[in-house]
Amino acid sequence: MPTTTQNLCYNCFSQLESPEGPCPYCGFDLEENAKKFPVALRGGTVLNDRYIVGRVLGQGGFGITYLAFDTQLQAKMAIKEYMPGEMAARVEGRTVSVMAGTRADDFAYGAERFREEARTLAKFIGHPNIAGVSSCFDENNTSYFVMDYIEGVSFKSYIANNGGKVSVDEALNVMIPVLRALTAVHAGDSSTVTSPRTTSTYPRTVT
């Protein structure tokens, strides 16, 4: 278990002898992850005096989702950050800053919708097809919420690994639980977006 943010693998969170190069345990390469997601928080950043930020799990138009390690519970979590790339930029490696003053209202509106999404998903803790939200907080001039981290392969990766297509039965096995989850969530008027990139094929859907 991590005792310091130095010399950690930010995928498996094993303690390393040296931070240079890929992790000898899981093969994760921090520098490659940083190059792929240059706007993301750097691995090892600590949020809310509790969560060690790990690799980027995914990035969309309005946010970035990270793997993280909860130092209180000693468990992996997923953390979603409100980071609308079209209207904000990262300053000094941490702070989110609105690019133009005229977009401040749009940024604030989006942040409130983001927090609303967290409050809606928090109502579904224990749902078999929805990653539960356990906490939310503001930091770095933006908002975050903490979700269950569900081990699995995204549906997008699963399709790619199977030659770019799947059978009807395979598609239904994934999409029926997704549709049930969406029906439950959108009954609460949430702005949650689900896509093949954010849908896990096992053991349950990651929203």
C-alpha positions in Angstrom: 0.0 0.0 0.0 1.3 3.5 -0.7 3.1 5.3 2.1 4.2 8.3 -0.1 3.4 9.7 -3.5 7.0 9.5 -4.5 8.2 6.4 -6.5 4.6 5.1 -7.0 3.2 3.4 -10.0 0.1 5.4 -10.8 -1.8 2.4 -12.1 -1.3 -0.4 -9.6 0.0 1.9 -6.9 2.9 -0.3 -6.0 5.9 1.2 -4.4 8.8 1.4 -6.9 12.5 1.6 -6.4 12.7 4.2 -9.2 10.1 6.4 -10.9 11.9 6.1 -14.2 10.4 3.9 -17.0 7.5 1.5 -17.0 6.3 -0.1 -13.8 7.9 -3.6 -13.4 4.7 -5.0 -12.0 2.0 -3.8 -14.4 3.9 -2.1 -17.3 2.3 1.3 -16.8 4.3 4.2 -18.2 3.5 7.6 -16.5 5.3 9.6 -19.2 3.3 8.0 -22.0 0.1 8.7 -20.1 1.1 12.3 -19.6 1.9 12.8 -23.3 -1.5 11.3 -24.3 -3.4 13.5 -21.9 -1.4 16.8 -21.5 -4.2 18.8 -19.9 -4.7 16.2 -17.1 -3.5 16.5 -13.5 0.0 14.9 -13.1 0.1 11.5 -11.5 0.9 11.9 -7.8 -1.2 15.0 -7.3 -3.1 14.8 -4.0 -6.7 16.0 -4.0 -8.8 16.8 -0.9 -5.8 15.8 1.3 -6.9 12.2 0.7 -6.8 11.0 -2.9 -3.6 10.3 -4.9 -4.3 10.9 -8.5 -3.2 8.1 -10.9 -3.5 7.5 -14.6 -6.2 9.0 -16.8 -9.1 6.6 -17.4 -10.8 8.8 -20.0 -11.2 12.4 -21.2 -14.2 14.0 -22.8 -15.4 17.5 -23.8 -16.4 18.4 -20.2 -14.3 16.3 -17.9 -11.4 14.0 -17.1 -11.7 10.8 -15.2 -8.7 9.5 -13.2 -7.8 6.4 -11.3 -7.0 7.4 -7.8 -6.0 5.9 -4.5 -8.0 6.7 -1.3 -5.4 6.9 1.4 -8.1 6.7 4.1 -9.8 3.6 2.8 -6.7 2.2 1.2 -8.6 1.4 -2.0 -8.7 2.4 -5.6 -11.4 4.9 -6.7 -12.3 6.8 -9.8 -12.4 10.6 -9.7 -14.1 12.8 -12.3 -12.9 16.4 -12.7 -14.9 19.1 -14.3 -12.6 20.3 -17.1 -14.4 21.8 -20.2 -11.5 22.0 -22.6 -13.2 24.5 -24.9 -13.5 27.1 -22.3 -10.8 26.4 -19.7 -7.1 25.7 -19.4 -4.8 24.2 -16.8 -2.6 26.7 -14.9 0.6 25.8 -13.1 -0.3 22.1 -13.4 -3.3 22.2 -11.1 -5.7 25.1 -11.3 -8.5 25.3 -13.9 -8.9 28.8 -15.3 -11.6 30.0 -17.7 -9.9 31.1 -20.9 -12.1 34.2 -21.5 -14.2 36.3 -19.1 -17.2 36.0 -21.4 -17.3 32.2 -20.8 -17.3 32.5 -17.0 -21.1 32.2 -16.9 -21.0 29.1 -19.1 -18.3 27.6 -17.0 -20.3 28.2 -13.8 -23.4 26.7 -15.3 -21.5 23.6 -16.4 -20.0 23.2 -13.0 -23.4 23.3 -11.3 -24.7 20.7 -13.8 -21.6 18.6 -13.0 -22.3 18.8 -9.2 -25.9 17.9 -10.0 -24.8 14.8 -11.8 -22.8 13.8 -8.7 -25.8 14.3 -6.4 -28.0 12.3 -8.8 -25.6 9.4 -9.1 -25.1 9.3 -5.3 -28.7 8.2 -5.0 -27.8 4.9 -6.9 -25.2 3.5 -4.6 -25.5 -0.2 -4.7 -27.2 -0.2 -8.1 -25.8 -3.2 -10.1 -25.2 -1.2 -13.3 -24.1 2.2 -12.0 -20.8 3.2 -10.4 -21.8 4.8 -7.1 -20.7 8.3 -6.2 -19.4 8.6 -2.6 -18.2 12.1 -2.3 -17.8 15.5 -4.1 -15.6 18.5 -3.4 -14.3 21.7 -4.9 -10.6 22.3 -5.4 -8.3 23.9 -8.0 -11.1 26.3 -9.1 -13.2 23.4 -10.3 -15.3 20.5 -9.0 -14.6 16.8 -8.5 -16.6 13.7 -7.6 -15.5 10.3 -6.3 -16.9 7.1 -7.7 -16.5 3.4 -7.3 -13.6 2.1 -9.5 -14.9 -0.9 -11.5 -12.2 -3.2 -12.9 -13.0 -4.0 -16.5 -12.5 -3.2 -20.2 -14.3 -0.4 -21.9 -16.8 -1.5 -24.6 -14.8 0.6 -27.1 -11.6 -1.4 -26.3 -13.6 -4.6 -26.3 -14.9 -3.9 -29.8 -11.4 -3.0 -31.0 -9.9 -6.1 -29.5 -12.4 -8.2 -31.4 -11.7 -6.9 -34.9 -14.0 -3.9 -34.7 -17.2 -5.7 -34.4 -19.2 -7.9 -32.0 -22.1 -10.2 -32.3 -25.7 -9.2 -31.7 -25.8 -11.3 -28.5 -22.7 -9.7 -27.2 -24.0 -6.2 -28.0 -27.3 -7.0 -26.2 -25.5 -8.4 -23.2 -23.8 -5.0 -22.8 -26.5 -2.6 -23.9 -29.5 -3.9 -22.0 -27.9 -3.2 -18.6 -26.7 0.2 -19.9 -30.3 1.0 -21.0 -31.6 0.0 -17.6 -29.0 2.2 -15.9 -29.9 5.1 -18.2 -33.6 4.7 -17.5 -32.9 4.9 -13.8 -30.5 7.8 -13.9 -32.4 10.0 -16.4 -35.6 9.5 -14.3 -33.6 11.7 -11.9 -33.0 14.3 -14.7 -29.2 13.8 -14.7 -26.9 15.1 -17.5 -24.8 11.9 -17.3 -23.3 10.9 -20.7 -22.7 7.3 -21.5 -20.6 6.2 -24.5 -18.7 3.1 -25.6 -15.6 4.6 -24.0 -17.2 4.9 -20.6 -19.1 1.6 -20.6 -17.4 -1.4 -19.0 -18.1 -4.9 -20.2 -17.3 -6.4 -16.9 -18.6 -6.7 -14.2 -20.9 -3.7 -14.5 -21.4 -0.4 -16.2 -19.1 2.5 -15.4 -20.9 5.8 -15.9 
